[in-house]
Amino acid sequence: MNTIEFLRQFRILDYAVFDFVVSFLGIYLLSPLLSKLFLKLRLDIPKKSWMFLTLPIGIVSHLLVGSITPMTRDLFDLNDHYILKIIMLILLFFGIKGIKIIKK
């Protein structure tokens, strides 16, 4: 068992805690750079919004690369996992709520 497999064995429900920690830490560290990039596109996205959008961005990026993770699979399961769907909608709402369009 290598190090990544060992770290990913710790789970909450069916989701690896290590994946959540790495995702949120990565967005936390990249959010100042991403915010500066989006300022050039006239969008003001605060760090708090990036943190709310971490999981929805992860779902979209996994779909784009064709990697179906347990969370992606559960989110698109039409017959179950309603709490996950509600949580994703809430995260998406609060993430988008903080974004401001900058006018010239």
Sequence and secondary structure as in RCSB ss.txt:
>XXXX:A:sequence
MNTIEFLRQFRILDYAVFDFVVSFLGIYLLSPLLSKLFLKLRLDIPKKSWMFLTLPIGIVSHLLVGSITPMTRDL
FDLNDHYILKIIMLILLFFGIKGIKIIKK
>XXXX:A:secstr
  HHHHHHT EETTEEHHHHHHHHHHHHHHHHHHHHHHHHTTEE  HHHHHHTHHHHHHHHHHHHT   HHHHHH
T TTS HHHHHHHHHHHHHHHHT EE   
